[in-house]
């Protein structure tokens, strides 16, 4: 078996064309269309077709989800109105409190709203474009670690149709930007390995991208650090000391890229910045290391609404449950098997072997992130698994390419047969959990998959064209299930804080559109559905406005909008409400600042009762909107929101507007 190593591209003056004065240099347009010299002429059109198809899947009907996650949409609206709110990621333009994440994911959406005005499309299109970029970047990254452009296209296609990826790239959670940045970090690391002596700047870029991913979703970004460090230590063709020095450079760039914002916020006087949402002590370090850090692993998240088993059973099979399986598990077993087969076939290759590099970095990503998700006891939602999608897709592509290269061996033949048969069975099981969803598809998938697997065993008896036809049929069988879920996900509006992809499974109702995820026991999702223009669509059976709740945005009406807009310039906040989602709907409907008391869960001590009383006395808050949020001490969090609600009810007169209880605070204490 020959050893293949990653080598830098040949300089232009060493190419054949450089020594052939009669050969004209190809134009930039020609190179863009033709791609690499060793690619088939059909590869680049296929890639462009993949990207266009991905764009269509991610952009078609995008506005039907309205505000999507109102919690983040309100912060986007605030950032489009105020640069201070933009920088801190505040929930309202007056910067009373921030969202419970670092704000990088909000910035592209806020800039889009500044340019094009507040609408569902302006918020969500940047997310969809990140999805298309992720597919293209994954193709480019896998292409550098495999001989086959078609294997790289397969990797891109698998990512594009992974149901949870379709969901997140059509939604406004931070996971879209997180995924793109982490793929970029792998790409930069692979580029650095190709020529570490010269291209340490690529490794520094990889570290910087992880730092930016930290500013997107905090410590989850660091799950890729072990595989990135391992693959560089394993594969870089420089001395061990130099490798360690280069990794220190990458670490430094990561700290700078991710730490500058943390340092500014930590040093900024608390009296002149918004409260750090999700923390109990107004500290970004507490939020990073506690609520969004260790607390996610052990379940001890002060102020959280779950934990202690409230987020589902942990264990190695967690990713295959009815709640999560349909999101991402379709090709997860195949990726693990192909990882093992790939490592077997490349066991004698040199440590810088390009395929081995790909297997190690993507396999490490999958194992570290997958085990973390499987065993973490804190807040966990099914859509988090989008972080597994690039690794699964890359391993499927690289593994398939290796099996094709080794197709003359018995191990490769039986391995391919097993992977196709196993994946068709997994698809049957996942499809069978959704009784009413295309009932015939599960039987077609398993029948075609099993037949293709049998024919793969006999591939030596078939012509080349017949073999290619069998492979194409097998690929169609294994991708049909997730592709069907992907189309269903794109065709279904998703709103609320816990969206999930695909149709309902196992009797578990969907939240935020159809899906399989759900909140902890005792929590309910809202019934409102924003329309494309951002207004509210009345759901059958609903009447009037809705105060919203922990997981769903509030539903305003024309009468409430008019009331809140009355004399709005005289107040810092036109209203205050318990919980960020309760405040969000009214803020998005009016475009005016609404104070989110207690942050997302209503359990942050922001503001305290004394601070709220002072702001009312100073005439800064016009109305208080009753209902919504937790309104109490959640998992050891603050009870300030309950105290404020009780104080308002005891001292001000309530009025009901379209079914919503509202208190006018402008007259002072009665």
Wavefront OBJ file of the C-alpha trace (Angstrom):
o trace
v 0.000 0.000 0.000
v 1.474 3.354 -0.947
v 1.919 6.140 1.546
v 0.203 9.421 0.729
v 1.151 12.581 2.520
v -0.195 16.081 2.461
v 2.031 18.305 0.416
v 1.728 21.976 -0.472
v 0.428 22.951 -3.891
v 3.153 23.044 -6.542
v 4.401 26.581 -7.220
v 3.215 28.122 -10.438
v 6.698 28.083 -11.984
v 6.890 24.305 -11.567
v 3.641 23.545 -13.312
v 3.772 22.138 -16.842
v 2.008 25.185 -18.179
v 4.755 27.420 -16.816
v 7.297 25.747 -19.106
v 5.021 25.627 -22.128
v 4.983 29.072 -23.633
v 2.396 27.949 -26.172
v -0.152 27.127 -23.445
v -2.227 30.163 -22.501
v -2.914 30.699 -18.807
v -6.523 29.858 -17.966
v -8.695 32.772 -16.977
v -9.970 33.198 -13.417
v -13.480 32.364 -14.596
v -12.220 29.198 -16.273
v -10.350 28.101 -13.138
v -13.418 28.815 -11.022
v -15.572 26.641 -13.247
v -12.996 23.917 -13.910
v -11.670 23.565 -10.353
v -8.580 21.483 -9.628
v -6.594 20.009 -12.492
v -7.149 16.456 -11.256
v -10.920 16.861 -10.944
v -13.410 15.494 -13.396
v -14.960 18.234 -15.546
v -18.273 17.381 -13.892
v -17.098 18.106 -10.355
v -17.334 21.883 -10.329
v -20.820 21.974 -11.922
v -21.874 19.366 -9.353
v -20.498 21.543 -6.546
v -22.278 24.620 -7.833
v -25.454 22.545 -8.128
v -25.034 21.392 -4.525
v -24.620 24.954 -3.292
v -27.582 26.218 -5.302
v -29.734 23.344 -4.071
v -28.660 24.056 -0.493
v -29.508 27.733 -0.922
v -32.944 26.822 -2.247
v -33.570 24.446 0.668
v -32.459 26.990 3.260
v -34.025 30.128 1.744
v -37.344 28.903 0.333
v -40.267 30.147 2.444
v -37.843 31.380 5.087
v -40.140 34.166 6.263
v -42.856 31.738 7.368
v -41.109 31.319 10.725
v -41.613 34.989 11.519
v -39.554 36.039 14.511
v -38.401 32.413 15.006
v -36.799 32.635 18.490
v -38.260 35.901 19.804
v -35.649 35.998 22.559
v -32.858 36.539 20.019
v -34.967 38.524 17.548
v -35.683 41.141 20.211
v -31.935 41.460 20.859
v -31.332 41.787 17.115
v -33.935 44.564 16.945
v -32.325 46.285 19.919
v -28.872 46.049 18.346
v -30.192 47.593 15.140
v -31.370 50.627 17.135
v -28.490 51.107 19.575
v -24.753 50.467 19.162
v -24.472 49.955 22.909
v -27.142 47.268 22.776
v -25.383 45.860 19.702
v -22.042 45.559 21.490
v -23.384 43.971 24.662
v -26.152 41.865 23.119
v -28.868 43.624 25.097
v -32.457 42.449 25.052
v -33.728 46.022 24.525
v -32.354 49.203 23.028
v -32.208 50.857 26.470
v -29.866 48.035 27.587
v -31.470 46.835 30.794
v -30.146 43.247 30.485
v -28.267 41.108 27.953
v -29.141 37.751 26.451
v -27.550 34.796 28.231
v -24.892 34.308 25.529
v -21.973 36.213 24.109
v -23.274 38.392 21.267
v -21.281 37.555 18.117
v -24.120 35.612 16.477
v -26.425 38.604 16.913
v -24.142 41.036 15.098
v -24.631 39.826 11.488
v -28.406 39.786 11.983
v -28.425 43.245 13.606
v -26.365 44.656 10.734
v -28.775 43.085 8.266
v -31.714 44.735 10.037
v -29.890 48.063 10.033
v -29.476 47.753 6.268
v -32.840 46.317 5.250
v -35.205 47.142 8.096
v -36.805 44.892 10.692
v -38.379 41.807 9.143
v -38.223 38.061 9.374
v -36.157 37.876 6.192
v -33.612 40.443 7.369
v -33.074 38.395 10.542
v -32.978 34.910 9.028
v -31.280 35.316 5.644
v -27.796 35.735 7.193
v -28.334 32.416 8.974
v -29.295 30.658 5.737
v -26.254 32.080 3.937
v -24.069 30.764 6.765
v -25.546 27.352 6.042
v -24.621 27.528 2.363
v -21.128 28.702 3.320
v -20.813 25.811 5.785
v -21.619 23.265 3.087
v -19.111 24.824 0.692
v -16.413 25.094 3.346
v -16.936 21.496 4.439
v -16.512 20.385 0.819
v -13.270 22.353 0.551
v -11.976 20.976 3.861
v -12.767 17.341 3.087
v -11.327 17.790 -0.416
v -7.939 18.499 1.137
v -8.021 15.200 3.057
v -9.279 12.790 0.427
v -8.355 11.788 -3.125
v -11.902 11.986 -4.398
v -13.847 15.122 -5.196
v -16.992 12.984 -5.292
v -16.401 11.902 -1.697
v -16.128 15.579 -0.778
v -19.391 16.314 -2.580
v -21.005 13.485 -0.640
v -19.841 15.071 2.615
v -21.321 18.411 1.613
v -24.609 16.814 0.572
v -24.927 14.896 3.848
v -24.451 18.112 5.842
v -26.920 19.991 3.637
v -29.767 17.515 4.232
v -29.117 16.705 7.891
v -32.493 17.690 9.412
v -31.111 19.590 12.402
v -28.765 21.532 10.088
v -31.730 22.583 7.939
v -33.502 23.685 11.110
v -30.637 25.735 12.512
v -29.655 27.370 9.233
v -33.261 28.574 8.902
v -33.432 29.801 12.507
v -31.837 32.604 14.520
v -30.093 30.684 17.311
v -26.283 31.016 17.675
v -25.667 27.482 16.354
v -25.532 28.510 12.681
v -22.526 30.800 13.115
v -20.953 28.380 15.612
v -21.043 25.576 13.032
v -19.528 27.721 10.278
v -16.697 28.970 12.490
v -15.804 25.500 13.772
v -15.667 24.069 10.250
v -13.399 26.978 9.399
v -11.134 26.121 12.319
v -10.671 22.584 10.961
v -10.009 23.909 7.470
v -7.341 26.283 8.749
v -5.690 23.534 10.819
v -5.569 21.173 7.847
v -4.002 23.923 5.747
v -1.405 24.476 8.466
v -0.484 20.774 8.498
v 0.247 20.859 4.778
v 3.263 23.103 5.358
v 3.656 23.896 9.073
v 7.080 25.503 8.716
v 5.683 28.155 6.403
v 1.984 28.247 7.180
v 1.805 28.643 10.951
v -0.423 31.620 10.165
v -3.093 29.117 9.166
v -2.891 27.510 12.595
v -3.162 30.950 14.185
v -6.256 31.560 12.070
v -7.714 28.265 13.268
v -7.198 29.351 16.862
v -8.780 32.736 16.157
v -11.827 31.072 14.631
v -12.284 28.962 17.771
v -12.031 32.181 19.780
v -14.755 33.755 17.653
v -16.823 30.591 18.098
v -16.447 31.130 21.851
v -17.905 34.619 21.394
v -20.780 32.894 19.620
v -21.732 30.158 22.091
v -19.147 30.201 24.842
v -17.523 26.980 26.077
v -19.210 24.677 23.554
v -16.700 26.004 21.026
v -13.850 24.424 22.982
v -15.088 20.888 22.318
v -13.105 20.940 19.060
v -9.830 21.851 20.763
v -8.764 18.272 21.671
v -9.050 16.943 18.077
v -7.444 20.066 16.597
v -4.468 19.877 18.956
v -4.167 16.103 18.553
v -4.140 16.124 14.763
v -1.509 18.867 14.642
v 0.716 17.091 17.153
v 0.290 13.875 15.187
v 0.649 15.073 11.618
v 2.666 18.290 11.379
v 6.060 17.574 9.801
v 8.187 19.641 12.142
v 9.882 18.817 15.410
v 7.813 18.187 18.526
v 9.116 21.383 20.073
v 8.082 23.380 17.036
v 4.642 21.788 17.065
v 4.170 22.787 20.696
v 5.341 26.325 19.941
v 2.908 26.573 17.040
v 0.064 25.346 19.248
v 0.931 28.037 21.785
v 0.672 30.608 18.989
v -2.749 29.220 18.066
v -3.787 29.282 21.714
v -2.720 32.901 21.975
v -4.708 33.885 18.890
v -7.732 32.064 20.329
v -7.436 33.945 23.625
v -7.138 37.289 21.855
v -10.024 36.599 19.438
v -12.318 35.321 22.162
v -11.081 37.237 25.179
v -11.101 40.869 24.116
v -14.855 41.209 24.498
v -14.870 39.343 27.815
v -12.130 41.633 29.143
v -13.968 44.800 28.092
v -17.233 43.674 29.666
v -15.536 42.544 32.863
v -13.690 45.877 33.210
v -16.619 48.062 32.166
v -18.325 49.734 35.178
v -21.442 47.733 35.976
v -23.422 50.919 36.560
v -23.116 51.980 32.913
v -23.652 48.674 31.118
v -26.575 46.231 30.983
v -26.910 43.444 33.526
v -25.323 40.181 32.330
v -28.312 37.945 31.672
v -28.086 34.380 32.958
v -25.776 35.295 35.853
v -26.718 35.861 39.461
v -23.886 38.305 40.236
v -23.831 40.424 37.075
v -20.600 38.759 35.939
v -19.683 37.578 32.457
v -17.149 35.170 33.986
v -19.874 33.643 36.157
v -22.077 33.208 33.094
v -19.200 31.666 31.126
v -17.974 29.230 33.748
v -21.235 28.571 35.590
v -24.590 28.736 33.823
v -23.061 28.197 30.364
v -20.042 26.232 31.577
v -19.675 23.552 34.224
v -23.371 23.811 35.022
v -24.194 22.400 31.590
v -22.193 19.299 32.463
v -23.307 18.609 36.035
v -26.776 20.178 35.955
v -26.073 22.673 38.755
v -27.215 25.778 36.881
v -28.371 28.430 39.297
v -31.423 30.155 37.915
v -32.113 27.401 35.389
v -35.501 25.814 34.919
v -34.306 22.234 34.524
v -31.373 20.045 35.438
v -31.406 17.030 37.684
v -32.935 14.836 34.985
v -35.249 17.544 33.659
v -33.514 17.496 30.284
v -33.839 13.801 29.504
v -31.979 10.649 30.375
v -28.248 10.701 29.853
v -26.270 7.780 28.451
v -24.461 6.494 25.386
v -27.740 5.927 23.516
v -29.112 9.411 24.168
v -28.499 10.514 20.583
v -30.728 7.712 19.277
v -33.810 8.475 21.399
v -37.107 9.540 19.867
v -36.385 13.138 20.831
v -32.979 13.345 19.175
v -32.591 10.474 16.713
v -34.464 12.091 13.840
v -32.419 15.251 14.191
v -28.988 13.827 13.452
v -28.639 10.065 14.025
v -29.410 8.848 10.480
v -25.771 8.425 9.464
v -24.149 8.509 12.900
v -23.579 4.706 13.071
v -22.265 4.773 9.497
v -19.815 7.539 10.408
v -18.490 5.533 13.361
v -18.089 2.359 11.294
v -16.429 4.248 8.448
v -14.094 5.899 10.951
v -13.002 2.464 12.161
v -12.607 1.076 8.640
v -10.708 4.133 7.503
v -8.257 3.923 10.391
v -7.760 0.218 9.613
v -6.925 0.832 5.971
v -4.635 3.788 6.736
v -2.916 2.124 9.700
v 0.356 1.774 7.812
v 0.246 5.210 6.227
v 2.573 7.911 7.432
v 1.426 10.228 10.191
v 0.968 13.044 7.665
v -1.249 10.966 5.404
v -4.024 13.273 4.253
v -6.820 10.749 4.776
v -5.526 9.875 8.238
v -5.502 13.582 9.097
v -9.140 13.860 8.084
v -10.162 10.761 10.017
v -8.403 11.898 13.188
v -9.698 15.459 13.269
v -13.309 14.678 12.305
v -13.383 11.467 14.325
v -12.106 13.349 17.370
v -14.732 16.052 16.828
v -17.495 13.450 16.644
v -16.363 11.452 19.671
v -15.651 14.376 21.995
v -18.805 16.313 21.128
v -21.000 13.214 20.919
v -19.900 11.912 24.318
v -20.348 15.336 25.889
v -23.885 15.625 24.561
v -24.680 12.074 25.620
v -23.526 12.457 29.211
v -24.136 16.128 30.122
v -26.722 16.512 32.886
v -27.522 20.194 32.430
v -29.634 22.064 29.900
v -29.663 20.119 26.656
v -31.846 20.586 23.598
v -32.082 18.384 20.521
v -30.987 21.206 18.221
v -27.562 21.307 19.910
v -26.734 18.228 17.834
v -26.165 20.394 14.759
v -22.604 20.532 16.100
v -22.280 16.828 15.217
v -23.480 17.219 11.631
v -20.190 18.404 10.023
v -18.190 15.586 11.621
v -20.709 12.932 10.591
v -20.837 14.279 7.038
v -17.042 14.502 6.734
v -16.474 10.961 8.035
v -19.102 9.577 5.656
v -17.385 11.314 2.733
v -13.814 10.389 3.674
v -14.788 6.841 4.642
v -16.694 6.287 1.416
v -13.687 7.520 -0.555
v -11.381 5.099 1.246
v -13.716 2.157 0.643
v -13.795 3.041 -3.058
v -10.000 3.159 -3.166
v -9.832 -0.233 -1.429
v -12.809 -1.760 -3.241
v -10.800 -4.744 -4.435
v -10.324 -5.975 -0.856
v -12.796 -8.205 0.960
v -12.830 -5.944 4.021
v -13.848 -2.904 1.965
v -16.529 -4.853 0.106
v -18.085 -6.312 3.247
v -17.672 -2.989 5.049
v -19.566 -1.109 2.358
v -22.277 -3.768 2.350
v -22.617 -3.549 6.129
v -22.718 0.252 6.205
v -25.465 0.458 3.571
v -27.559 -2.290 5.154
v -27.153 -0.897 8.668
v -27.985 2.648 7.615
v -31.131 1.542 5.782
v -32.268 -0.254 8.962
v -31.518 2.848 11.072
v -33.553 4.928 8.609
v -36.429 2.447 8.840
v -36.439 2.691 12.643
v -36.337 6.491 12.653
v -39.011 6.809 9.974
v -41.180 4.278 11.777
v -41.376 6.627 14.770
v -43.436 9.063 12.683
v -46.466 6.992 11.769
v -48.167 9.545 9.535
v -45.088 10.772 7.709
v -44.799 9.275 4.188
v -45.627 5.740 5.420
v -44.278 3.949 2.325
v -40.854 5.597 2.523
v -39.549 3.427 5.373
v -40.262 0.241 3.427
v -38.768 1.614 0.219
v -35.607 2.697 2.035
v -34.985 -0.656 3.670
v -35.845 -2.631 0.521
v -33.638 -0.571 -1.778
v -30.886 -0.365 0.812
v -30.770 -4.109 1.427
v -30.868 -4.863 -2.299
v -28.038 -2.415 -2.961
v -25.993 -3.897 -0.129
v -26.388 -7.378 -1.633
v -25.330 -6.149 -5.087
v -22.277 -4.450 -3.601
v -21.031 -7.867 -2.510
v -21.181 -8.937 -6.155
v -19.606 -5.788 -7.568
v -16.696 -7.704 -9.145
v -19.176 -9.490 -11.375
v -20.700 -6.239 -12.605
v -19.586 -3.768 -15.239
v -18.220 -0.411 -14.116
v -21.419 1.351 -15.133
v -23.475 -1.178 -13.215
v -21.301 -0.688 -10.142
v -21.747 3.069 -10.342
v -25.510 2.580 -10.675
v -25.559 0.338 -7.595
v -23.546 2.871 -5.605
v -25.864 5.681 -6.668
v -28.883 3.612 -5.639
v -27.291 2.785 -2.290
v -26.544 6.455 -1.627
v -30.103 7.380 -2.509
v -31.384 4.805 -0.036
v -29.260 5.990 2.859
v -29.926 9.698 2.240
v -33.652 9.420 1.464
v -34.716 9.407 5.118
v -32.839 12.501 6.303
v -33.603 14.273 3.023
v -37.335 13.718 3.533
v -37.064 15.063 7.083
v -35.028 17.987 5.735
v -37.743 18.952 3.254
v -40.409 18.617 5.963
v -38.321 20.836 8.246
v -37.918 23.498 5.577
v -41.655 23.412 4.818
v -42.681 23.836 8.482
v -42.613 27.184 10.325
v -40.604 27.043 13.549
v -41.008 29.438 16.466
v -40.144 29.465 20.130
v -37.075 28.638 22.157
v -36.918 24.870 21.616
v -37.380 24.095 17.909
v -36.847 20.636 16.497
v -36.533 19.223 13.005
v -38.802 16.865 11.132
v -42.255 15.523 11.959
v -43.382 14.414 15.407
v -41.882 11.141 16.599
v -42.849 8.703 19.307
v -45.846 10.752 20.338
v -43.673 13.621 21.572
v -45.241 16.873 20.528
v -43.142 19.412 18.738
v -42.392 22.825 20.133
v -41.889 25.740 17.831
v -43.383 24.029 14.786
v -43.515 20.252 14.384
v -40.670 18.398 15.948
v -39.574 15.970 18.570
v -38.049 18.209 21.184
v -39.782 19.625 24.196
v -39.309 21.516 27.416
v -38.977 20.031 30.875
v -42.196 18.788 32.475
v -44.644 21.491 33.385
v -43.558 23.965 30.715
v -45.620 24.769 27.677
v -44.900 26.398 24.390
v -46.887 29.309 23.074
v -49.644 29.117 20.480
v -48.868 32.240 18.502
v -47.241 32.144 15.095
v -45.596 35.266 13.681
v -46.164 35.897 10.024
v -43.557 36.793 7.429
v -43.852 40.509 7.930
v -43.316 40.143 11.625
v -46.885 40.684 12.734
v -48.825 38.148 14.744
v -51.137 35.554 13.227
v -54.021 34.456 15.405
v -53.975 30.700 15.940
v -57.367 28.928 15.814
v -58.864 28.835 19.266
v -56.868 31.790 20.516
v -58.372 35.163 21.356
v -56.777 38.536 21.893
v -53.232 39.098 22.978
v -50.995 36.700 24.798
v -48.513 37.500 27.541
v -46.197 34.786 26.282
v -44.212 32.655 28.666
v -40.891 31.048 29.370
v -40.472 29.400 25.952
v -42.643 31.470 23.637
v -42.775 35.115 22.700
v -45.720 37.273 23.674
v -48.485 38.102 21.227
v -49.372 41.734 20.868
v -52.433 43.329 19.254
v -53.149 46.653 17.608
v -54.781 47.947 20.787
v -51.800 46.978 22.947
v -49.369 48.418 20.398
v -51.242 51.725 20.408
v -51.301 51.813 24.203
v -47.562 51.150 24.527
v -46.731 53.733 21.844
v -48.643 56.458 23.668
v -46.208 59.180 24.787
v -43.368 56.678 24.244
v -40.691 59.372 23.927
v -41.222 60.358 27.546
v -40.051 57.005 28.902
v -36.873 54.930 28.740
v -38.962 51.744 28.597
v -42.520 51.784 27.309
v -43.207 48.696 29.427
v -41.650 46.058 31.667
v -42.551 42.378 31.817
v -41.271 39.317 33.637
v -39.090 37.173 31.359
v -37.351 37.985 28.101
v -39.823 36.145 25.877
v -42.763 37.968 27.417
v -41.082 41.286 26.742
v -39.885 40.272 23.280
v -43.187 40.069 21.432
v -44.309 43.535 22.524
v -40.915 45.026 21.711
v -40.851 43.467 18.247
v -44.416 44.593 17.542
v -43.817 48.202 18.560
v -40.091 48.611 17.920
v -39.839 50.247 21.359
v -37.765 49.146 24.400
v -39.500 46.756 26.787
v -37.617 45.821 29.962
v -37.185 42.058 30.470
v -37.363 41.626 34.243
v -35.253 38.675 35.389
v -33.866 37.809 31.947
v -34.795 34.652 30.059
v -36.028 32.612 33.030
v -37.258 35.557 35.079
v -34.822 34.386 37.757
v -31.979 36.902 37.403
v -31.836 39.689 40.048
v -32.252 42.382 37.411
v -33.619 44.727 38.463
v -34.039 44.315 42.196
v -37.298 45.517 43.736
v -35.567 48.637 45.056
v -34.116 49.437 41.628
v -37.473 48.907 39.955
v -39.238 51.149 42.486
v -36.670 53.881 41.849
v -37.087 53.666 38.073
v -40.843 53.904 38.419
v -40.418 56.915 40.723
v -38.084 58.509 38.170
v -40.701 58.047 35.437
v -38.586 55.692 33.315
v -41.166 52.885 32.906
v -44.669 53.502 31.580
v -46.479 50.142 31.887
v -46.072 46.794 33.582
v -47.420 43.780 31.670
v -48.627 40.972 33.901
v -48.040 37.249 33.379
v -45.200 35.430 31.646
v -41.836 34.124 32.763
v -41.158 31.924 35.758
v -42.008 34.667 38.196
v -40.335 32.806 41.038
v -37.109 31.347 42.341
v -35.911 28.921 39.646
v -33.286 26.398 40.812
v -31.866 28.770 43.397
v -32.222 31.906 41.289
v -33.472 35.294 42.402
v -37.080 35.963 43.401
v -36.864 39.641 42.439
v -39.314 39.258 39.560
v -41.968 37.799 41.873
v -41.410 40.600 44.357
v -41.753 43.205 41.613
v -44.935 41.636 40.251
v -46.446 41.524 43.750
v -45.462 45.137 44.445
v -47.028 46.349 41.197
v -50.243 44.399 41.822
v -50.499 45.824 45.340
v -49.908 49.446 44.402
v -51.287 50.018 40.898
v -54.613 49.523 39.197
v -54.892 46.771 36.620
v -56.613 47.114 33.268
v -57.273 44.392 30.726
v -56.463 45.058 27.079
v -57.306 42.272 24.633
v -57.002 39.692 27.395
v -53.686 40.987 28.756
v -53.364 42.525 32.233
v -51.527 45.852 32.098
v -50.674 48.319 34.867
v -50.077 52.015 34.195
v -47.086 53.067 36.298
v -46.951 56.687 35.127
v -49.168 58.057 37.910
v -46.907 56.903 40.728
v -48.125 55.002 43.778
v -51.886 55.174 44.274
l 1 2 3 4 5 6 7 8 9 10 11 12 13 14 15 16 17 18 19 20 21 22 23 24 25 26 27 28 29 30 31 32 33 34 35 36 37 38 39 40 41 42 43 44 45 46 47 48 49 50 51 52 53 54 55 56 57 58 59 60 61 62 63 64 65 66 67 68 69 70 71 72 73 74 75 76 77 78 79 80 81 82 83 84 85 86 87 88 89 90 91 92 93 94 95 96 97 98 99 100 101 102 103 104 105 106 107 108 109 110 111 112 113 114 115 116 117 118 119 120 121 122 123 124 125 126 127 128 129 130 131 132 133 134 135 136 137 138 139 140 141 142 143 144 145 146 147 148 149 150 151 152 153 154 155 156 157 158 159 160 161 162 163 164 165 166 167 168 169 170 171 172 173 174 175 176 177 178 179 180 181 182 183 184 185 186 187 188 189 190 191 192 193 194 195 196 197 198 199 200 201 202 203 204 205 206 207 208 209 210 211 212 213 214 215 216 217 218 219 220 221 222 223 224 225 226 227 228 229 230 231 232 233 234 235 236 237 238 239 240 241 242 243 244 245 246 247 248 249 250 251 252 253 254 255 256 257 258 259 260 261 262 263 264 265 266 267 268 269 270 271 272 273 274 275 276 277 278 279 280 281 282 283 284 285 286 287 288 289 290 291 292 293 294 295 296 297 298 299 300 301 302 303 304 305 306 307 308 309 310 311 312 313 314 315 316 317 318 319 320 321 322 323 324 325 326 327 328 329 330 331 332 333 334 335 336 337 338 339 340 341 342 343 344 345 346 347 348 349 350 351 352 353 354 355 356 357 358 359 360 361 362 363 364 365 366 367 368 369 370 371 372 373 374 375 376 377 378 379 380 381 382 383 384 385 386 387 388 389 390 391 392 393 394 395 396 397 398 399 400 401 402 403 404 405 406 407 408 409 410 411 412 413 414 415 416 417 418 419 420 421 422 423 424 425 426 427 428 429 430 431 432 433 434 435 436 437 438 439 440 441 442 443 444 445 446 447 448 449 450 451 452 453 454 455 456 457 458 459 460 461 462 463 464 465 466 467 468 469 470 471 472 473 474 475 476 477 478 479 480 481 482 483 484 485 486 487 488 489 490 491 492 493 494 495 496 497 498 499 500 501 502 503 504 505 506 507 508 509 510 511 512 513 514 515 516 517 518 519 520 521 522 523 524 525 526 527 528 529 530 531 532 533 534 535 536 537 538 539 540 541 542 543 544 545 546 547 548 549 550 551 552 553 554 555 556 557 558 559 560 561 562 563 564 565 566 567 568 569 570 571 572 573 574 575 576 577 578 579 580 581 582 583 584 585 586 587 588 589 590 591 592 593 594 595 596 597 598 599 600 601 602 603 604 605 606 607 608 609 610 611 612 613 614 615 616 617 618 619 620 621 622 623 624 625 626 627 628 629 630 631 632 633 634 635 636 637 638 639 640 641 642 643 644 645 646 647 648 649 650 651 652 653 654 655 656 657 658 659 660 661 662 663 664 665 666 667 668 669 670
